[in-house]
Amino acid sequence: MKTLLPGATIGMLGGGQLGRMFTLAARSMGYRVHVYTSKPNSPTEQVADFATVAEFDDIDAIEKFAQSVDVVTYEFENVPAAAVQMLEQTVPTHPSSKVLFTAQHRLREKTFLSENGFPVARFYAVSTAEDLEKGLQHTGTPAILKTAGFGYDGKGQAEVHDLQSAITAWENLDRSEAVLEEKVLFNDEVSLVASRNAAGEFAHFGLIQNDHRNHILHLSHAPANAPKELHQCAAEMVRDLCEALEVVGVICVEFFRRGDELIINEIAPRPHNSGHLTIEACQTSQFEQQLRAVCGLPPGPTDFLSPAVMVNLLGDLWENGEPDWQKVLSQSGLHLHLYGKADARVGRKMGHITALGEDAKSKAENIFEHLKRIK
């Protein structure tokens, strides 16, 4: 693979906050970014050098975009795989359409992981009511019924306890293709963000511990409070996964931790919400690692310079007006990131705050509680 140096143009599929933070990292290193997004004035478009605003099935726009960039990457996995396959004919695209095709569909993802010996919860493919009955016998109850594709932040899933509740949940999903999964009783949820380039060079940030509220990530802290052996086990598993999928780019693997056992919940072939804290906490952020990987550069060092905690800022905090940024910006050790989204909605990720230091968790929790109280 040809090494791309500063001055090259990176194509970014998707205009959300992950693309925005990637673009800021890339431009600081002298690269240009051309974003392809279906939504005007997106967070990424606001900071990119160039923008194409078109649908992902617009063949002419895709072809022109491919000819204008040196490499393509993406910031969300709901990009149509057909669009990525088209781009691959003209320009290097990382991760590949093979990775995208696997990761954007829960059943394909679970099947790939299971067939390649990676630990996953028991699951069963559902396309008929008869499948639900057989699936419950396989997974036991309680279980989680999930749409096979296009789900995130807890959307498109429901807990079921018997056949009737499973049928009701499936009907609420419009009887679409689904996956029934064993509900794993776990101690906590952890994730590992890693990168791999075309030469197979691999780097990771260790386990990050995650706390969720209403199925949306609320807070991440790193390094995770876990034995060194568990960090190593997770890293080896993710490296094997990257080799099996031939990943080039950044990937996040979310795990359920049950004692000393790690069970893969899902994979995301892009930077991840839990990795935002690497911007301030590490020598190299997850976004710079993505840039390095897709440009054929060696990974940067991933050492933590400080313990760190990231707390998400959802649109709920804007219900009674703009939050108290004066309070946030008056405290040392807090770093505010806002994503440039004009419309604050309940549950929508509008920004995040990263706290650094040995007391990072208390600082993050205290500032969040302050912002929540003044609504």
Helices and strands as residue ranges (DSSP letters): E 9-13, H 17-28, E 32-37, E 50-53, H 59-68, E 71-74, H 81-88, H 97-103, H 106-115, E 123-126, H 129-139, E 143-147, E 157-160, H 163-172, E 178-182, E 188-196, E 202-213, E 216-222, H 228-245, E 249-258, E 261-268, G 273-275, H 278-281, H 286-294, E 308-314, G 315-318, H 325-329, E 334-338, E 349-356, H 360-373
